[in-house]
């Protein structure tokens, strides 16, 4: 993210402690918006900005459920040049719950209209319960429903220091796609 953020307005959903947000800010993002439903996590994100030598006041922090934030951003016609979707596998909160397996299509459907043409979409799934082929199908179908095109810039997964047996493909649970939105 640090290498990709220069001059971009970046939205980091499910921001947690703000690792992607800090990386984007260090990479000269114009502005970073970090969204998480837990205020304590956003405080940690602000702290991580300060630890990295970045004034968090120059960026936005929204304590909201992510789908709610995306709906609000759509109503307000907000646009971003990069969106990070790195949700937890499952989470519960006052107003409901989140499940990667069932809610990812809606998440993508709400995020795609917020991306400017040429924008970057970082999508990740960190679970063995969603095989890589199914994850790719969810992404492809979301773009089709949104009437948008994209090209894949990179596909990744677990780093080399997390080796997995060839006989256990389910252990390669991390799936990451970096896409450029064309239109």
JOJO-V46275 format. One record per residue. N is the residue number from 0. RES is the residue in three letters. D_FIRST is the distance of its C-alpha to the first C-alpha in Angstrom with 2 decimals. Layout:
{{N,RES,D_FIRST} {N,RES,D_FIRST}}
//
This chain:
{{0,UNK,0.00} {1,UNK,3.78} {2,UNK,5.40} {3,UNK,5.07} {4,UNK,5.94} {5,UNK,9.33} {6,UNK,12.18} {7,UNK,10.74} {8,UNK,12.06} {9,UNK,9.57} {10,UNK,11.38} {11,UNK,10.50} {12,UNK,13.60} {13,UNK,15.25} {14,UNK,13.32} {15,UNK,15.67} {16,UNK,15.14} {17,UNK,11.92} {18,UNK,9.55} {19,UNK,6.50} {20,UNK,8.46} {21,UNK,9.19} {22,UNK,5.91} {23,UNK,5.53} {24,UNK,9.20} {25,UNK,9.28} {26,UNK,7.43} {27,UNK,10.40} {28,UNK,9.65} {29,UNK,13.26} {30,UNK,13.27} {31,UNK,11.54} {32,UNK,13.76} {33,UNK,13.79} {34,UNK,16.42} {35,UNK,18.37} {36,UNK,22.07} {37,UNK,22.77} {38,UNK,23.35} {39,UNK,23.40} {40,UNK,19.76} {41,UNK,18.83} {42,UNK,21.00} {43,UNK,19.12} {44,UNK,15.81} {45,UNK,17.73} {46,UNK,19.08} {47,UNK,15.77} {48,UNK,14.90} {49,UNK,18.33} {50,UNK,18.01} {51,UNK,15.04} {52,UNK,17.38} {53,UNK,15.96} {54,UNK,18.58} {55,UNK,17.62} {56,UNK,20.32} {57,UNK,18.21} {58,UNK,16.05} {59,UNK,17.30} {60,UNK,17.97} {61,UNK,19.93} {62,UNK,22.04} {63,UNK,22.73} {64,UNK,22.73} {65,UNK,19.77} {66,UNK,22.12} {67,UNK,24.26} {68,UNK,21.47} {69,UNK,20.53} {70,UNK,24.27} {71,UNK,24.65} {72,UNK,21.81} {73,UNK,23.62} {74,UNK,26.95} {75,UNK,25.70} {76,UNK,24.10} {77,UNK,20.72} {78,UNK,18.07} {79,UNK,14.28} {80,UNK,12.18} {81,UNK,9.31} {82,UNK,10.25} {83,UNK,9.04} {84,UNK,12.23} {85,UNK,12.47} {86,UNK,16.11} {87,UNK,18.68} {88,UNK,21.41} {89,UNK,23.99} {90,UNK,24.47} {91,UNK,27.50} {92,UNK,27.96} {93,UNK,30.92} {94,UNK,30.67} {95,UNK,29.99} {96,UNK,27.64} {97,UNK,24.58} {98,UNK,24.76} {99,UNK,21.97} {100,UNK,24.78} {101,UNK,26.53} {102,UNK,24.14} {103,UNK,21.14} {104,UNK,23.00} {105,UNK,23.60} {106,UNK,20.04} {107,UNK,18.91} {108,UNK,22.01} {109,UNK,21.24} {110,UNK,17.58} {111,UNK,18.25} {112,UNK,20.62} {113,UNK,18.20} {114,UNK,15.94} {115,UNK,17.11} {116,UNK,18.10} {117,UNK,15.42} {118,UNK,12.80} {119,UNK,9.98} {120,UNK,10.64} {121,UNK,8.80} {122,UNK,12.03} {123,UNK,13.07} {124,UNK,16.57} {125,UNK,17.51} {126,UNK,21.24} {127,UNK,23.99} {128,UNK,25.91} {129,UNK,23.86} {130,UNK,24.33} {131,UNK,21.84} {132,UNK,24.30} {133,UNK,24.78} {134,UNK,21.07} {135,UNK,20.83} {136,UNK,24.00} {137,UNK,22.71} {138,UNK,19.76} {139,UNK,22.26} {140,UNK,24.84} {141,UNK,22.60} {142,UNK,21.89} {143,UNK,25.63} {144,UNK,26.69} {145,UNK,24.53} {146,UNK,25.96} {147,UNK,22.64} {148,UNK,21.47} {149,UNK,18.20} {150,UNK,17.37} {151,UNK,15.44} {152,UNK,12.92} {153,UNK,12.35} {154,UNK,14.01} {155,UNK,13.54} {156,UNK,15.18} {157,UNK,16.45} {158,UNK,15.85} {159,UNK,19.06} {160,UNK,20.14} {161,UNK,20.82} {162,UNK,23.51} {163,UNK,25.36} {164,UNK,28.87} {165,UNK,29.31} {166,UNK,31.94} {167,UNK,29.59} {168,UNK,26.83} {169,UNK,26.38} {170,UNK,24.99} {171,UNK,21.84} {172,UNK,20.75} {173,UNK,16.93} {174,UNK,15.93} {175,UNK,12.47} {176,UNK,12.39} {177,UNK,10.02} {178,UNK,12.48} {179,UNK,13.35} {180,UNK,16.04} {181,UNK,19.01} {182,UNK,21.45}}
//
